[in-house]
Structure formats: C-alpha cells, structure tokens
Amino acid sequence: MKEKLLINGGKILSGEIEVEASKNAYLPILAGSILCDDNVTFLNAPHFSDIENMCEILKLLNIKVLREGDILTLDLHNKKNEKISHEHTNKLRASIFLLGPLLAVFKQAVISYPGGCNIGTRPIDIHINAFKSLGVKIVERHGYIYANAQNMKAGKVVFSSVSVGATESVMMSAVLLKGKTTLYNVAREPEVKELARFLNALGAKITGAGTEKIEIEGVKKLKGVEFSVCRDRIVAGTHLLLGALLGKDMRILGARREDNEILFNILKESACEIKEDNLGVTVSSCGRSEAYKFIETLPYPNFPTDLQPQLMVFETLANGTCVIKENLFENRFNHVMELVKMGADIFVKDRLAIIKGVEKLYGADVFASDLRAGAGLVIAGLVAEGYSTVHNISYIDRGYERLEEKYARLGADIKRLQE
C-alpha cells in the first residue's frame, strides 16, 4: 500500500532526536559478512527498507537472518551461491556489493544490474574494470553480470576515478586472496573506514582506509563477531539543517562535527546557534540566514551529494543568492520543480542551481524522486506555511527510520497516511 506524509508546517521543534546507524555503512558491511563462515551479530541495526532488502538477498543465499528489535544476527554456516535476479536487485543499488564477497568465497557470481534511486547513471564499469585487473573474467549479457574468479590473484588496482562502491567492492574481494593487494586512488569516506573496521574485526588485515591508498594482506579465514556500526552522517546532517530552520534547543544525539565539517562551517556563518558536546549537538534557529554564495558536491572530505537537496531547502529561505553545483549525479536536481511548487525561486542550468532566497515557502502536494530529495521535501513541508503532502515516501523509508514519528516527538505536525 502506498503511503504519504501530511505536514502542517511552521511548528518550532525542540527536544531530542537520535541519529541511527549509517545506511551507507551497513549495506556493504552486510554484504561483507558473506566472507565469514560463522555467526555475525549487529547490535544497532536500523529498520531501513534498504537493510531489509539486503537481508532478503542474503536469505536467497541460504543465510539465516534473525532480527530481534535492533539486534540483527546472520548465521553464515550454510551459505551457498545463487544467481541474484533483477527481482532482488531492482530495489537496491547496493546489491552490487555482493559481487566482491561472492567472488572471494565461491570464485564465481551471477548478478543482475543493480537498481536504486534515479539520480543518475552511476555506471559500474569502475567496479568491473577493477575486478578484471585482478584476473576476474566478466561477461555482461542480457542484463546480468557473469563473473569468474578462478584465476583471481592479489595485485595492484588503480581506480580511474574515485568511487566509494568500487573501493568497497574490491576491498572485500581481496580479503581472502593470498598475498597483498594494493588499491590506489580510493574513496576516503567514513563508510569505507567503517567497512575496513568491520572486516578487521572479523580477522582481515586491511590498512590505509581513509587515505588514498589501501593495502589488504590476504588471510585464510574470518571469524564471527558482534559489531555496532557508526552513526549516519547524512541523517545527522538532515536533522541539523532542519534544526537550523526550526529548532529551539533541538538536540541531535550522535551528530558530530568531524562527520559533516563543511556543513557545520556553512551553518556557522548562518543565523543559527550550534552547541557541541560529547554526545551530540544542540541547534537553535536565530531567524533568516544569509545565503552561502557557492557550494559544490564532491567526494569526501568535501560537501556530500547526499545532503545537497536538504541544503537547497535551507538556501531557498536565505537572504540573497546561492549557487549549488552538483558534480556527482546528473539527475540530482529532480526536487527543484517540487520546491518551485512551494514558492522557491530556483533556476537550473546543466549542473548548476541558482537559488534566490524567498521569505516563505507554501504548502503543496510534492513528490519525492529519490531518498535524499524526499528528505529535503519533508524539511520544506515542515518549514512551509500551511499543509503539504509528500508522496512516494517509500524512497524516504530506504534511509530514515519512522521519520514522521521522530519529528512529531519534537513538536512537528506530521502524519503518515495511506494514499
């Protein structure tokens, strides 16, 4: 059954909200569990639909999945290799993470091209070329990737461009290879470091995660572990931007400056107050901010593309003009027309969005086109005058857990309804 969010905007928000574990860290970590022949228990698994979809694929591989509240246990003793069809991959871009672990364990894999949010082409050729450089034979036919790793060997991989997914995929594929594999021009995102931390907890030997070079010394076997995944820096950034617009001593538990340094710096120059402590941050709006002149999305440690729609909402209400350049995904301005419906003044040319701040947004029927666009539209609805309805909220459920309940506890007037 399709659902929507009904929002009556303009309410001041106060109280505490906690940041869940990171979706973008959890998905490759769940895939990486395949490398182990034991039980793996996760102590803080959020109820994101993306995580549930990944668990459904793991079940297809004869992995037992047990969830009790936030505790998720995988029994990997009897896992087997299976063809992963479009039925399972079309909902989940992160299904591509299964390729590396399957090749490491079973020496072959058949997987359909991954799906996910419609934010751009996101080609997987970087993954495929990296695997080929280690000796994997790959044939692409009829929408499937057929990979054979019988001759896969440790070696050197130089990525043609920085890719989080390709870095993580190849890192997982090399954990059980005899010898040392070195990856150059790798992604440095915190999620890459978290995957390395998890694999090392299993017994892998990975060094350099978080730098431009990662080294993996192959091991014969991995052991089971209990593990807690880091907080979601994108969820934290979403809450922080909402608090900067509507917060009054709104406390975000688990938010850290080091995860969103550039966002903190942007907000520091705006009209909001941020107090930091060991447990999180407290944010209060101080009225209409001055526009931040220019922001562009780039790989970490620069400003993340996953916070671009939410930041755009913040800038629509700023005093002055802001230019946002989207460097990573060509379709990541799909939310602009929805914001225009609400009274925003935004002009898009190629990968540039020129935002002239307005004093108010007004409630409207809007449609989420992807996960982060949906989060941005929720923020817009909460700050707008009058009622808004946000449709296609299944996108939002991919990476935010019961968002309407958490915002309602802060004082928002927001409800989930059936379409």
HELIX and SHEET records of a PDB file:
HELIX    1   1 LYS A   23  GLY A   32  1                                  10    
HELIX    2   2 SER A   33  LEU A   35  5                                   3    
HELIX    3   3 SER A   49  LEU A   60  1                                  12    
HELIX    4   4 HIS A   86  THR A   89  1                                   4    
HELIX    5   5 ARG A   93  LEU A   98  5                                   6    
HELIX    6   6 LEU A   99  PHE A  106  1                                   8    
HELIX    7   7 ASP A  125  SER A  133  1                                   9    
HELIX    8   8 VAL A  164  ALA A  174  1                                  11    
HELIX    9   9 PRO A  190  LEU A  202  1                                  13    
HELIX   10  10 ARG A  233  LEU A  246  1                                  14    
HELIX   11  11 ARG A  257  ASP A  259  5                                   3    
HELIX   12  12 GLU A  261  LYS A  268  1                                   8    
HELIX   13  13 THR A  305  LEU A  307  5                                   3    
HELIX   14  14 GLN A  308  THR A  316  1                                   9    
HELIX   15  15 VAL A  336  LYS A  341  1                                   6    
HELIX   16  16 LEU A  371  VAL A  383  1                                  13    
HELIX   17  17 SER A  394  ASP A  397  1                                   4    
HELIX   18  18 LEU A  403  ARG A  409  1                                   7    
SHEET    1   A 4 ASP A 365  PHE A 367  0                                        
SHEET    2   A 4 TYR A 387  HIS A 391  1                                        
SHEET    3   A 4 GLU A   3  ASN A   8 -1                                        
SHEET    4   A 4 ASP A 413  GLN A 418 -1                                        
SHEET    1   B 4 LEU A  13  GLU A  18  0                                        
SHEET    2   B 4 GLY A 247  LEU A 253  1                                        
SHEET    3   B 4 GLY A 280  SER A 285 -1                                        
SHEET    4   B 4 CYS A 272  GLU A 276 -1                                        
SHEET    1   C 4 LYS A  64  GLU A  68  0                                        
SHEET    2   C 4 ILE A  71  ASP A  75 -1                                        
SHEET    3   C 4 ASN A  39  PHE A  42 -1                                        
SHEET    4   C 4 VAL A 225  PHE A 227  1                                        
SHEET    1   D 3 GLN A 108  SER A 112  0                                        
SHEET    2   D 3 TYR A 144  ASN A 148 -1                                        
SHEET    3   D 3 LYS A 137  ARG A 141 -1                                        
SHEET    1   E 4 LYS A 156  VAL A 158  0                                        
SHEET    2   E 4 LYS A 180  TYR A 184  1                                        
SHEET    3   E 4 LYS A 213  GLU A 217 -1                                        
SHEET    4   E 4 LYS A 205  THR A 207 -1                                        
SHEET    1   F 4 PHE A 294  THR A 297  0                                        
SHEET    2   F 4 THR A 321  GLU A 326  1                                        
SHEET    3   F 4 LEU A 352  LYS A 356 -1                                        
SHEET    4   F 4 ASP A 345  LYS A 349 -1                                        
END                                                                             
